[in-house]
């Protein structure tokens, strides 16, 4: 059973989340030959002050 974890900055709409979940599910089923019922997706919002790149917070 494929499990996909997506971490992204907060602020996406429910419509964007639905579209992302559908697109990820469809692509996974095509690539792995599984059914949509086998795919699980976790969407996690992260505040910009909790994410850094190259030693610098995205909130800065």
N, C-alpha and C positions, 0 to 999 in steps of 0.2 A: 504494500500500500504506500504510494508516494505521499510524503509529507513535505510541503513547501512552506518555508518561513520567509516572510517579507518584512523587513524593517524599513520604515520610511518616516520622513518628517510628518508631523501632524498637520492636519488642515485639508485632507482630501474629503470630498463629499461622499455620501453613501452611494451615489450613482457611479462615481469613479471607482469605488471599492467593488461594487457589483461587477463592473466591466472588467476590472483587473482579475477578479476571481474567475470569471467566465473564460477570459483569454488564457490565463494560466492553466486552467483545467483542460481546455480544448487542446492546447499545445502539448501538455503532458500526455494526454490520451493518444494523440497522433504519434508522438515520439516513442512512447512505451507500449502502445497497444493495449492499454487498460481502459476500463469503463470510468465514466465520470464519478460514479459512486465510490471508486477506489481512491480518489484524490482528495486529500485534506490540505487546507491552506490556513495558515495563521497570519493575520495582518497585525503588525505591532506599530503603534505610533510612538515616535521618539521626539521629545522636545529638542530644539536646536542647542540648548545649553547642555544637553546630555550626549552630544555627538561631536567628536573632534576629528580633524584631519591635519596631518603634518604638525601636530602639537598645538593647533588652534581650534577653539570652539566655533562651531558654525554660527552661534549667536553673536560672536564678536565681529 
